[in-house]
């Protein structure tokens, strides 16, 4: 039966089956080897997957006699439609909301304003330097697109090292900035492609900024509405009374639907699905049964982990693709110079906003614990030096047609992007653990908690805390004295975060939770209908 089925497959289909089998086997190898090297001083899971991809690409290149180095053809559609959504959604679903929203303004400064500053510096440097290198075909649109491409950071390596319990402020800033940065880079890139930058004037600049602001706000609103709709449907229908499978499936599909709708309406799917994840963890997750909570928590985390491993593995393979390198083989020095220039601009552009914006943020903080120390600023700067799959996908979108590179300048930009991604991820990534241990000698790097330990505590703190948190069950307790009621306009202005927190709690308890459920809502359990233990303690 199996042999007959294989005979029915044509050659290309059979090759695809073989490729998928090998790729899945490599994913398993990445997980196993990454686990064995978890305590290694220099290597983390991302670098492990990248190295395995490079080694596999070299083997495939030798077997195919220089024709190909990868098992699958990279496509920005594959990345943006299938791989990125689970990563971003899980980031929103598992985020510690209290710390995220307490530092929201600082995160937005780093993620949005900082990305614009970095993009501007990189674009200006590209215009000034690339012309001197003989790239006369470079236009303003390409220069700004390059700025957006290399403004997109990848802070995975740093987040794998940081301990959010020991350094909650630092972890929150690096994590939050990473998500907002990706969204800003993609929104900026799409906005650039939709405008004719050859006739740049004040009116066009204002229109560009307005479109950018519209995409940000509309994407966020769509994500919030999608999360609220899922909470309302599950709360009203009591789906878990009949089937927990339907609860889990509905949460996954509605989260993915918000992302697809955002892409369909030319919004930012990254922002949409991120805020959808936050809203779902605040309302929807509390409306499902206990078994569904356990399932969703680990399912979303697993999908995100596999997608991240997949991306790093493929980037390693694709780095050796001969089709891209043959266009620059006659002048390899040019590609090296371009890569070095781009890497230097990334370093300068990152420093140009991290330290000034940190200084501005510290001016608004009264407590020393809330201020960003210089050592923490260095780590934030370092965390944003790595470039990853977002930069790769945007570069493919800008400089290739259907995954193929025909023009020499485009080929140089693709190979330079690959070089920057490899160097920044491997060199900077390998130095991340020693650097953080040197700057923040707080204790050993935390190990990943095993699944059984997580199952014992089925109410994860990262998803049981309201938007701005509360004192009960919160992951970061604030001093009770901090929540005094403002007695004057001066108090209101000097403690804006706590004031907003109190007003939000009142609004959430009085209006939102009665309609959409959330913490305190007890869903019907299909197996133990009389048991009232599904509410997180």
N, C-alpha and C positions, 0 to 999 in steps of 0.2 A: 504493500500500500504506500509506504514511504517512498520507495524507489519510483513507483508510477507517478506519484505527485511531483517528484523532482524532475522527471522527464517532461512533465507538462510545463515546467518553468522554462522560459527562454534564458539565454545566456546572461543577459543583464539582470534579470530578476534573481537568478541563482547567485550571481556575484554580489548582489545587494544582501541576500540572506547570509552569505559568508562574511561579508563586511560587518553586518550587524552583530553576528555571533562573536566575531573577534573583538568588536568594540565593547560589547557587554562584558566579555572576559577581561578586557583591560580595565574596565570600570571596577570590577571585583578586585583585580590586582591592586589598583590605586587605593581602594578602601583598606585592604589587608596591610599593604606596605605602609600606608599612612598611619595606621594604628600602631604598627611596630615601631615607627620612628616618631611617635607622639612626644616623647621626652627628649628628642634630639635637640641640641643647642642651636643648630643652624637651619634645620629643615622642618617645614610644616606640611600640611596636607596639600596646599595649593602648589607648592614647589615640587612635591612628590609627583603629583599628577602631570605637571609640566615636564618634568624630567622623563617620566615614563612615555609621554607623548613624543618627546624628542628622540628617545631611543627607538621607539616603535617606528617613527617616521624614517629614521635612518635605515632600519631593517627593510621596510617596505620599499624604500628608494633603491636599495641594493638588489632586492628580489625583482623589482620591475625594471631594472637596468636604467634607472634615472628618469622613468616616465612619470611616476607619481610617488607621493610620500604619505598620503592619507587614505583612510578607508571611506570617508564620507565627504561630500562636497559641501564646503561651508556656504551658508546662505544667511544674509542678515534677517530674512524672514523666519528662518528656523530659530535664530537667536531671539528676536523680538517677540515672536508669537508663541513659541513653545517653551523656551528655556528661561527667559527673564521673568515672566509672571510669577512662577512659584517662588523664586528667590526673593523678589520684592514683597510679595504678599506675606511670606513667612516673616520677613523683617518687620512689617507692620503688625502682624499677629502676635509676635513674641516680644515686641518692644516694651520696655518698662515705661509706661505712659507718663507716670508722675515726673520722672527725671527728664523725659523727652520734652514735655510741655513746660516744665519749669525753665528749661534752657532753650525754649523754642526760638526766641528772638536771636540768641547767639548762634544757634544752629542755622537759622535762615540767613544770617549775615555771612557765615562761612559758606553755606551751601549755595545760596543764590547770588548775593553780592560778590562773594569771593570768586565764584566761578566766572562771573562776568569780568572781573578784574584780570583773572588769569587768562581768560580767552582774549582779552584786549591786548595784553602784553605779548602773548604768543603770536597773535596775528600781526602786531606791529613788528616784532622781530623777524617773522617770516618775510614780510614785505621788504624790509630793509636788507636782509641778508641773502635771501634766495635770488633776488635780481643780480646780485654780485656773483652768484654761482652760475649764472647763465640760464636761469629758468625764466625766460622772457614770456613764456606762455601762461605764467601765473597771473590770474586776475584777482580782483578784490574779493569776489565770492569764494574762490578757492582758499585764499589766505584766512578769511574769517572762519570758513569751514574747518580748516586745519586747527585754528584756535579752539573751536568747540570740540573737535575730536580729542585733542590732547589736554583739554581742561577736564575731561571725564576721568575721575580717579577710581581706584580699586583698593579699598582699605581692608580687604579680607584678611591679608597676612597679619596686619596689626591687630584686628579684632580677635583673631585666634590666639593672640598672646596676652592681650589685656584681660585683667580680672575685673569685671564690672562691680563686684562686691568690695574690692579694695580701692578701686578708682572709679566710682560711679560717675563723677562729673566728666572725667576724661573719656570714659567709654561712651557716655551719652553723646558727647560732642563729636567724636570720631564716627560713631554709628549714624547719628542723625545727619551729619554733614555728608556722609557717603551717599545716602539715599537721595537727599535733596540735590546733591551735586549731579548725580546721574540724570535725574529728572530735568534739571536746568540745562545740562549739556544737550540732551536729546531735544528738548523744546527749542533751545537756541539753534541747534542744527537744522531742525525742520523749518523754523522761521526764516533762516538764511536762505534755504532752498526755495522758499515761496516768494521771495522779493527779488526784484531786479536791482542789484546793488551798483550797476553801472551809472545810474542817475541819482546818486546819493545826495540828499539835501536835508534840510531841517524837517520838512514835512514827512519825508520818508522815515527819518530817524524816530520821529514821534509816533508814526504809524507802527513802526517796528516794535517800539516799546509797549504801545497799547496792545498789540497782538500778543506779545510775550506775556503781559500781565493777564490778558484774557485767558490764555491757555493755562496759566497757573491756577487761576481762580476756578475756571470751569472744570478743570480736571479734578481738583480737590472736592468740589461740590458733587460731582458725579460719583466719586468714590464714597463719600459720606451717604449719599442717597441710596447707593447700591447696598451698603452695609445695613442701613436702617430698613430697607425693604426685606432683606433676608431675615432680620430679627423679627419683624412684624409677621411675616408669613409663618415662620417656624413657631412663634409664640401662639398665634391664633389657631393653627391647624393641629398642634400637639402631635407632630409627625412621629416623634419617638415613641408614642403610645403604641404604634403599630410596627414601626421598623426604624431601628437606629441607622440602618444602612441608608435609608432615604434622607435622614437628617444630614449625614456626612456628605452624601452625594450632592444634596441641594446647596450646602455651604460651599463646596468646591466649585460647582458649576456657576453659582451666582457670583462668586468672586472672579472667576475667569470671564464671565459675561461682562462684568464692568470694564475689564481690561480691553476686551474686544470692541465693546461699544466706544470706548475712548479712542481707540485706533481708527475705528470706522468714522468717527466724527472729527478726526484729525486733532485730537487732544493728546495729552501726555498720559499714556497708559501706565507709566511708572508711578506718577503721583496718584492716579486714580486707584490703582490696586493697593498701593501702600496705605492710603487713608481708609480704603475699604477694609483692609486687614485690621486696622486700629479699631474701627467701629464694630466690626464683627467680634473682636475679642472683648469689647466692652459690653455689648448687648447680646448678640446672637449666641456666643459661646455659653452664656449663662442660661439660655433658654432650652438647651438640648439636655439629654439625659447624661448620666455620669459616664456610661460606656462611650457615648459619642464624644464627650470631652476628651477622654483619653485617646480615642482614635484620631480625632482631628488634630490634636496637639502633635502627636508623633507623625501623622501622615504628612502634614504640611512641612514639618522639619525635615523629614526624609526626602520628600520631593525637592526641597531646596538644596539639600546636601548633594543629591545625585546630580542635579542640574549644574551646580558649581563645579563638581568634579568633572562632569562631561565637558564643560567649557574649557577648563585648564588643560585637560587631556587633548582636546582637539586643537587648541592654540599651539601646543607643542608639536603636534603632527604637521600642522599647516605651515609652520615656520620653515620647513625644508622643501616646500613645494617648488619644483624646478621651473614651472611656468612663470612664476613671478620673478625668479632670480635671473633667468636667461636674458631679460631685457637690460639688466644692469651688470651683466658679467663682463662686458668690455671695459666698464669704468667702475670697478668696485669701490675705488676711493671716494667717488662722489656720494655713493650711498652711505658710506661711513661718516663723511662730513655732515651730510644732511641729518643722519641719526644723532650725531653728537650735538649739532645745533639745536635740534628739537628737544633733546634731553636737557641741555643747558637752559633753554627757555622754560621748560617745565619746572626746573629748580627755582629759577628766578621768579616766575609767575606765581608759584606757590608761596614763596617767602614774601612777595610783595603785598599779600593780603592777610596772611595768617598773623603776623606779628602786629601790624597796625590795627586790625580788627579786634585782636585780643586785647590790645591796649584800650580801645574804645569800650569793649565789653566790660573790662575791669573798672572803668570809671563809673559804671552804673551799679556796681556791686558794693555793698557795705561790709559784708562779712568776709574775712580772709579765706574761709573755706569755699566760698562761692567764686573767688577770683581764680583766673587761670595763671598758674605760675609759669616762669620762664621754661622750666624743664617740661612742663606739660605742653607749652607752645611748641617746643622743639619736636615732641612726639606727634602733635597734630600736624605740623609741617611734614614730618617724615611719613606719616600715615597716608598722606595724599600724593606721595611721589610715585607710587606704583600705578601702572596703567594696565588695563585688562581687556575683557571681552567687549565692553561697551565701545572703547576706542577702536578695537578691531572691526566691529560691526559697522560703525559710522564711517570708517575709512573705506571699507568695501563698498558701502552705499555711495560714497562720493567719487571714488576713483576706479570703479570697475563697472562693467556691463555684464550682467548675468553671471557674475563670479569670475569673469575673464578680464585680463589687463592687456590692452593693446598699445597704448601710448607709453613712451619711455618715462615721461614725467610721472604719470599715474603709477607705473611699475615701481619707480623709485619711492614714491610716497607709501605704497603698500609695504614694500620691503623695509622701509624706515620705520613704519608703524610696528611691524613685527619685531624689529630689532629693539625698539624702545620698550615694547611690552616685555620681551624676554629679559633684557638687561635690568629693567626696573623691578620686575617681579622676582627674578632669581638673585640678583646682586643685593638690591635693597631689601628684598624679602628675607634673605639669609642673614642679613645684619640686624633685622628687626628685634629678635629675641635678645641678643646681647646688648643692643642699645637700650631697650626698655629696662632690662635688668640693671644696667648701669645708671640710668637716670631715675628710675623708681625702684630702689631695692626694698620692696615691701614684703617679698616672700616668694616662694616657688611659683612657677607658672602653673595655673590650675589645670587639672586633668579633666577630660570630658566625662561627665557623669554617665554611668551606665544606665541602660534602659530599665533595669529592674528597680534601681533607686528612684528613677523618675516615676515609675508606675506606682510606687508606694505613696508618693505625694502627687495625687492626681489633680490638685488644684494649683497649677503653676502660678507663682506670684506675678510673673510677667504678664499674665492674661487675666488676673482677677482684680486688678486695681483700676478704679475709674480713671478718666482722662487726666485729672490732676491729682488723683489719689485720695486716700483717706487714711486715718491713723490705724484702722483695723485691717490687718492683712496686707499692708503695703510693704513694698520691697525696700523703700528708703524712708524711714520714719523721720519726720521733721519735728523739731521741738514744739511742744504744745504751746509754749509761750509765743511762738511765731505767728499763731493764728488769732491774735487779738483783733477785735473789731476796730477798724479805724474810727477815731473820734473826731478827726478834722480833715480838711482838704490836704494838709501837709502829710498826715499819716497815709492817706489814700495814695498820694503820689510817691511816697517813699517805700510803700509795701504793695506795689501793684500786683505782683504775682499772687500773693496770699489773698488779696481782695478778689481777684479774678477767680481764684480757686473757690472761695466761699460762695461767690455769686453763681458759679457754675454748679456747685454741689446743690445749691438750693433749686436751681432751674432743672437739673437732672432728676432730682428726687420728686419734684412736684409735677413735672410735665413729661419728660422723656421716658423714664422707667415705667410708669403706669401704661404707656402705650407700647413701647418696644421691649419691655422686659429688662433683663440685665441682672446685676448682683442683687440677690434677694428673691428673684423669681424661682419657684420650684417647679420644674417640669414634671409631667407624669412619667414615671418609670415603668416600662413594660413588664419587667420581671418582679419588681418589688414595689407595687403601687402605693403601699402604705408607709414606705420608708422615706424619711425626710432628710437624707444625708447627702443629697446631690448639691446642696448649697455649699460653696467653698467656705471653709472656716478661717 
